[in-house]
Amino acid sequence: MTVTLADVAARARVSPATVSRVLNGNYPVAASTRERVLRAVDELDYVLNGPASSLAAATSDLVGVLVNDIADPFFGIMASAAQSSIGESATGRAGGQKLAVVCNTGGSPERELTYLTLLQRQRAAAVILMGGSLEDPGHLAATAGKLAKLAEADTRVVLCGRPPAPGDAHTAALVFDNRTGARLLTEHLLALGHRRIGYVAGPADRTTTRHRLEGHRDALAAAGVPEGPTVHGPYDRRSGYDATAELLARDPALTAVVAANDTVALGVCAALRERGLSIPDDVSVAGFDDLPFSVDAVPALTTVRLPLHEAGARAGRLAMGAEEPPAGGPVTVPGELVVRGSTARPRG
């Protein structure tokens, strides 16, 4: 059901003219009244029609790309590929071009919801959500509500590297197989002879963290090897550096460390060297994602390669309607184990 200006006025207990004045910003309104009107707008998910009110059902030329951190190569590669694909998928000299806007949430669930609301109000043609989701029931329910509103307005919603949650409305979902990738990584270390393996995990409330940790644990359980110490933290270098001290304090005899991603692995490597430990002679280190710098690390990182560029480009085509949505639900995007010099057989 479409929310009208009159609905907002009734919720805010003001006249429709006052609502119009607040939204247009062309007439002074008391601060308390303005706050009441804006709260009603948010609560009712009122969509501003603007000058295109006669075309209220039409979408705009805007495509929103939501990422946790554009400075993180994981998101930067996907967002760049999606933006290029959106430009390449445009048809004709007029009317086919779309403006791709990258929305950096900083990992904030509140900001993610705010961007979805703003994109809804702008009648975005498409929205691409990249990366793992926060595993909080309240946030998941709120997100599902926002995605439903977008879908009702004919906005294409594409999930890229993000598993759909119950109730999520989406045109297509490309889901990285983080569990299998993590299992392959730990199986590689087990095959080398490692039995004391520490793990630096990402934030505990993220789907990507849980799936990668589950794959790691599955491999250990299948081999009958006890789980080593695990430390959670952000997906950044500092997290790996700080976590290494805790891992070694909990088990000084560790022979291998698995990091949540390649950036975290760099921090692990720095902390090990600072303690006079050699990689991989004393401790093997493995990452995840195969980010561009992984091959240039010394020694080069053993990791799991995710097709970040390909996934981002496909998400862009799906957002533009240049590729038909896959039938049968989410598409599983596999990773590939890449063995390099940072892992070796343990001494002794």
Beta strands, then each sheet from edge to edge (+ up, - down):
strand 1: 62-67
strand 2: 99-104
strand 3: 126-130
strand 4: 156-160
strand 5: 172-176
strand 6: 197-201
strand 7: 230-232
strand 8: 256-259
strand 9: 284-286
strand 10: 303-305
strand 11: 331-333
strand 12: 336-338
sheet 1: 2+ 1+ 3+ 4+ 5+ 11+
sheet 2: 7+ 6+ 8+ 9+
sheet 3: 10+ 12-
end
